[in-house]
Amino acid sequence: MTKTLKGFPQNFLWGGATAANQLEGAFDVDGKGLSSADMIAYVPKAERKNDHAIEISSERLEDILAGKVNARFPKREGVDFYHRYKEDIALFAEMGFKVFRMSIHWSRIFPNGYDAEPNEAGLQFYDNVFDELRKYGIEPLVTLSHYETPLGLTQKYNGWLGREVVDHYVKYAETVFTRYKDKVKYWMTFNEINMLLHLPFLGAGLVFQEGENVKQIQYQAAHHQLVASALAVKACHEIIPDAKIGCMLAAGSFYPYTCNPEDVYQGMEKDRESYFFIDVQSRGEYPGYAKRFFKDHGLNIEMESGDAAILKDHTVDYIGFSYYSSRTTSTDPEVVKNMTSGNVFGSVANPYLDKSEWGWTIDPKGFRITANQLHDRYQKPLFVVENGFGANDVVSPEGEVNDDYRIDYLKRHIAEMGEALQDGVEIIGYTSWGPIDIVSASSGEMKKRYGYIYVDRDNEGNGSLKRIKKKSFHWYKNVIHSDGENL
Ligand code: BGP
């Protein structure tokens, strides 16, 4: 396989990544039910935990469902891909996309999550989207659940805490594998499965009562997701033998703030908190450090007799991951005080690195470090399924968006990814996050834009939804056409 100067193979899958709940809109039409992600619109920013997460108490959820809480734009409306997908896919094709990451909105297929029969209108919508993508030779890469647990499962079982949800998820997976087996060859089971520990409602549809043991509930729900993921791998291999199905984590290595072994050990511990999920999905068993963690914290995870064999026999084909930044950790209380409020992983500021206007550290070298560490740990192909730069883009009076800052971020990160490839790391492809402006997952805002394509819509929902090619649109088109050589 010939590699270009930057180290990209010619069959490298360049593209972009989205999520149904942030992209599609049409949150309650054609039979679709509500999902956890649809709820972000109901939670005022002030009520959010450390500004990054959304947590909804069971009382708040009851108020919302009773219609006592007004949803504010924009999350539920997305950018109306549901009606504009042909126009948007034509723009992706114009850039030369080889792959397009998207999720199927689970509650478009099974509105409550536990319905006996699937919703045909939902199935038909994704048939249309996959047909449109394949018309341009673009491979769909489909996430089965991207923070999109049907709300009915929260109401009936408290989300993934209920063991019954495993069966509902597997039924959903089997339904879409069977329906799209000739159109979709790349699948992922969960988006950023490790975020369950930081965003339990978004990640697993969990709501909590006062005084409950949060860790016990989170790791019990995690076990159910891990078993469900393995069963989805099994079903995918049976129904679509030539497909590749992977897991996915929100990655970004932890750096110790000093060479104090306490800092180094804490960095390893914090990395393991995320790697735990991937260790199980890639190696097929619970690692010793996790068993010790459960024991030390008095957690008793209920497992069924066949679970160990399921995990062992159905491990993933590749490791998907998102990379936005590295993280830094310190055991020194004085240093911890510098902890940046906007980081859901509790990272402290890294004095050697700049940050975005949302406080996200910018560390291209960390991308190469993280990719190498993941490859060393798992010895399986990687897929970079999120990387990007959120910014409050402005349209000039001439109608242009000169996002040089985004080109700079992406150029530096893609170059480091090329270095990782030349280090021997096997990477299937790169789908940068949000190729078209979509709603921010953490902030629920439109103004945190990632796209190569600007969408005329603001935080309050005003705008024509007109699409505008940014400067980065033409830059990324050239990157793809040169196989990563012209950055
Ligand atoms: C990841 C999510 C994506 C996306 C991304 C950017 O965690 O998988 O859905 O939103 O974060 O985050 P944000 O949109 O909050 O800037």
Boltz pocket constraint, residues with backbone or C-beta under 6 A from the ligand:
constraints:
  - pocket:
      binder: B
      contacts: [[A, 19], [A, 22], [A, 191], [A, 192], [A, 250], [A, 322], [A, 386], [A, 390], [A, 433], [A, 439], [A, 440], [A, 441], [A, 442], [A, 443], [A, 448]]
      max_distance: 6.0
